[in-house]
Amino acid sequence: MSGPRARLWLPVVAWAALIFAFSSVPDLGTGLGGWDLVLRKIAHAAEYAVLGALLLRATGRAGLAVGLGTLYAISDEVHQSFVPGRLGSPLDVALDAVGVLVGVVLWQTVRSRRLA
């Protein structure tokens, strides 16, 4: 892959690899007690919002970006189910999908304001 396509897709691949790497860590606890869960869920949504924006940038199609991001979220949760100390969770898939959608909407908003 080279040229304009690489410029669009390499950030997607790099970000997906970063998500995969974080999902491979057995314990990402912060040691902050009850805040730990809240912070991890916010981080989940934020990392998938970035993925959603990158996917929209690469594909140019919001529905496709949301679909691909959600499929990646499903694969990520399946991956986590094989990591000791981690669980795959349908609730996390839903949270990640919301994150993807937020990233897509934010990207569209920023682009439309730039073009206006």
SVG drawing of the C-alpha trace seen along z (x, -y; Angstrom):
<svg xmlns="http://www.w3.org/2000/svg" viewBox="-25 -28 29 46">
<polyline fill="none" stroke="black" stroke-width="0.4" points="0.0,0.0 1.4,-3.3 0.4,-6.9 -2.9,-8.4 -4.5,-5.1 -1.6,-4.4 -2.0,-7.9 -5.6,-7.2 -5.3,-3.6 -2.0,-3.4 -3.4,-5.5 -6.4,-3.1 -4.1,-0.1 -1.7,-1.7 -4.6,-2.7 -6.2,0.8 -2.8,2.3 -2.6,0.0 -6.0,1.1 -5.0,4.8 -1.8,4.2 -3.8,2.7 -6.3,5.6 -3.4,8.0 -2.4,6.6 -3.8,8.9 -4.6,6.2 -5.1,2.5 -6.3,1.5 -5.4,-2.0 -5.6,-1.2 -8.1,-4.0 -10.8,-1.9 -14.4,-2.6 -13.0,-5.2 -11.1,-2.4 -14.1,-1.0 -15.3,-4.5 -11.9,-5.5 -11.5,-2.3 -14.9,-2.6 -14.2,-6.2 -10.9,-5.2 -12.6,-2.4 -15.1,-4.8 -12.4,-7.4 -10.1,-4.9 -13.0,-3.7 -14.0,-7.3 -10.6,-7.9 -10.9,-4.6 -14.4,-5.8 -13.0,-9.1 -10.0,-7.4 -12.3,-4.9 -14.5,-7.7 -11.5,-9.6 -10.3,-6.4 -13.6,-5.2 -15.5,-8.5 -18.7,-6.6 -20.2,-7.0 -22.2,-3.8 -19.2,-1.8 -17.0,-3.4 -19.5,-2.5 -19.9,1.0 -16.1,1.7 -15.5,0.1 -18.2,2.2 -16.8,5.4 -13.4,4.5 -14.9,4.0 -16.4,7.5 -13.1,9.0 -11.4,7.1 -13.7,8.6 -13.2,12.1 -9.5,11.5 -9.8,10.3 -11.6,13.5 -8.4,15.4 -6.2,13.1 -5.7,14.3 -7.3,11.9 -9.5,10.3 -13.1,10.9 -14.9,10.4 -18.1,8.4 -21.1,7.6 -21.5,4.5 -18.1,3.3 -18.9,4.0 -21.9,1.7 -19.8,-1.0 -17.1,-0.7 -19.8,-1.0 -21.1,-4.2 -17.5,-5.4 -17.2,-4.7 -20.4,-6.5 -19.3,-9.5 -16.0,-9.6 -17.8,-9.5 -20.2,-12.3 -17.4,-14.5 -15.3,-13.9 -18.4,-14.9 -19.0,-18.0 -15.4,-19.2 -15.3,-18.5 -18.6,-20.3 -17.4,-23.4 -14.1,-23.5 -16.0,-23.4 -18.5,-26.0"/>
</svg>
